[in-house]
């Protein structure tokens, strides 16, 4: 579940292994590029942490962030 603060949307994801985590990140990257809206994220083995905010709006949460969060949720396997 996404957690919203004043400055960003955050969600942590855990996968079976690095391959699944990386495949997820690749699909998110393609979707984000289409939107021209790019996440801040980290990956360590099977874990991916994503922070969404709109830099051009002063690093706050905007409609674009919420839209990308919905797209990311649809990319998740078995959801």
Secondary structure, DSSP 8 states (H G I E B T S, - for coil): --EE-SS-EEEEEE-SSHHHHHHHHHHHHHHHHHHT---EEEEETTEEEEEE-BGGGTSB--HHHHHHHHHHHHHSTT-
